[in-house]
Structures are given as C-alpha cells and as structure tokens.
C-alpha cells in the first residue's frame, strides 16, 4: 500500500502527538543523566557565599516559555535556598512579566522571601548590548527604580551595588538576541564578570563555543532537557522533568522515521539502478 | 469575576492552540484566525509597551520633571520623530539621519565587541596544548584544533581545494556536517519542548476545567 506524502506527514504528526501525550499522562520515569555543562552551572550557582548578589536576566518571551520558564524556576529557587540576593533584569519586554510570574510562584513556595530584600525585579530596558554596557559602569543610571516604581536607593537589596562587577555572577535566560551572547560580550569579555546562562535548544549550538578555555561562558543549560538535569541536581523535581519522558519518546519516533526514510531511499535507489 | 477571567483565558488559550496546530492537517480558517490574532496582538502589545514603558518614562517624564537637567533628551526625541517621516514620501529623506546614526553607532559598538568575543577570544581558546590532560581530554582537544583548522580551510576559496589542502577541506566538511547534525538535533528537541508545553497546558490546566 502506497501512502501519499500528505498522509505520510499527517501520520508522523499523529504518532508524535501520541508519543508526547501518553508519557505525559502515564509517567515512565526514564533516567536523566546530568551533563558537564549543567554541572558547571549548578556548581557555580551553589558555590557562592551566603548573601552574594547575583543577576538573573530574563531575555525571553512567552514563545520560549516551555523551555526557559522551568529553568528560571529551578535556578531562582536554588539561589533563594542558598540565600543569595537576586537582582532581575530583562532585555526582552515580556521578560519582566515572566520574571514576576516566576517569583510569584516561588513566593507561594517560600513565603519568607521578600520583594526588595531577597529579590527585586528591575524590569525591562530597551537597548540590548548598549544597556548592558551602561550597567557595566552604573546600574542605577539604567534602572533608577524597580518595576513597581520604588526608587533604587530605597531598596535594601541594592545596597552596595553600583555596577556589574558587584555581582558574583550574571545569568541570562536567553531566547535569542539580545541575550546570552550580549552578556558574554560585555559582562564577561569587557567587565570580567562570571557569566552563565540557559538558552533555548535551537540557539544552544551557537552559544556552546563560548564555553572554552577562556571561560567566556561558565556552563550552559540548553533546552528543556538541561532544565530537567538541573532540577535533578537541585533535588526539586518539577515541570521540566515531567516533560522528559515525552521528549525521549518523541526523539525515538523521529530517529525511527529518519532510519525508515533512509532505508526506503536506498531501496528506491537500488531498484532504479537495477532498472 | 477573577474566576470567569481565568476560565475565559483557559478557553482562549486552548482554542488558539487547536487553531495553530490544525495547520498540521492542512491550511484552514481556524489557523488563519489564530495566526492573525497572534500577529495583531504582538504588534499592539509592542506599540503600547513602547509608549508606556520606553517613551513615557525615558523621555516625557524626564523632560516634564526637570527640563533643565534633561534637555539633551530632545535630540533623541527629534531623531525618533524623524524616523516617522518614512510615512510621508515627500520628506522621507529626513529619516536617513536617524537611520545613519543608528547604523553607525551599532556598527561601531558591535565591531569592537564581536572582534574581541567572536574572533580574538575564540582563536585564543583554540591555542591550547592538545596533549595536556587525560586520554579523553586529549582526543577532545585534538578534535577541537583539527576541526577548527579544517573548517576554516573549507571556507578559504582563494586556493583550489586539491591535494593536501583539498583533504583538509574535505575533513572540514565532515566537521561541518556533524555540527549541522547537532544543530538539527537541538532544533528537534526545541520544537518537541514547545509541543510538550502546549500539551501540558491542555492536559493539566484546560482539560481539568472541562471534565466533570
């Protein structure tokens, strides 16, 4: 029986849908191993003294939420447990709202944390790389107030913070440009601040070369899988891990279809040669 | 009211998700509606956001609060207005000034940063002793050095790819193919992650609200 290309395509999509939906409903509990890049990020996040200031930049929008939001929860929760002071910024307009959403949920989990004391959302600022450069010299000039309008001088969390060099490290949740690359270029390469981050899986291959001997980037969480690895390392199994079974099954289906497609291609070529 | 708005949000989210994914069967009006709502909402959101979160706090509020201290902001304000002259063909040439300024400053800033981060630091990172470390590290370092050199050879077009040079270019192609494969793998993972995100919404947020 010969299937039309249209129906072949639809069959593949249906199988992927089933392959993703079923493991979400019926958990398989497939093992998750942490990679070196995720371990580097985890060690960095857990290797700072209590009370250290860290900067988390929410450089994504809802289109990348399924991949980057689980990372944001995992990293921010881990940092709050370590009693760090978290300063949040956003190079993407919707990033500020996604940051607010992250801390709203974390506040439900950890009622003791206080806005302006343990964390602050400085909001979005346009300008990309220029904004980061300015933060390298004076963060108060870029953000005179936090997102709710409180002047930066009245925020206890900002005591002693003048510029990027006052942070233990910078972490960018990045869906593209401006994002992690711009932070590497300015925060690390210009201001010598340790820079790390998480990126969507699509953009991860372009970011990976920055993890090198020069330590331009200190580890990387690439996509949902890396978020699940981070959840496992930090001991908080959450939404990223729950999607990993589905991810593995979908990949198996894709690999299977690639193999079947190649075998079919070679068989057709062989038949044509024979003719 | 809050409960109703949540309920409405869930239904709109679910219907738009179904609308977008219906394209996988074939192009249809539900997909078109969902697509155009997305485009319209994005443009509207950007427009309102730019006015309320960029122009008002960074320009209008500063000028009205203390004009003497911020009078220089008139310059970017005027340049911004000149951008809008694109809409009037007779004076559209005026928009070339802010565009020229933007291109010039962007090129200037980017040249220095890219030169440092993408050229100098990346080249320095490959200038390593490949035979330092464990056996696995040595293999990795050799692959890094050989892959970088052969990859660059492939993109050198001023000499014909033949002889030893051609072998280098051929090896470079294999390294490029591996990197394309990795990029494809990551892309597939990203797309599946987006599907997982939507299905998690449909199964665990929307479905419990419609089931008795």
Interface residues (C-beta under 8 A of the other chain):
Chain A: X6 X9 X10 X13 X16 X17 X20 X21 X24 X25 X65 X66 X67 X93 X123 X124 X126 X129 X130 X133 X181 X184 X185 X186 X189 X190 X200 X201 X202 X204 X205 X209 X210 X212 X213 X214 X216 X222 X223 X224 X225 X239 X242 X243 X246 X247 X250 X251 X254
Chain B: X24 X25 X26 X45 X46 X49 X53 X54 X109 X110 X113 X114 X116 X117 X121 X122 X124 X125 X126 X128 X179 X182 X183 X186 X187 X188 X189 X190 X192 X193 X194 X195 X196 X197 X198 X199 X200 X203
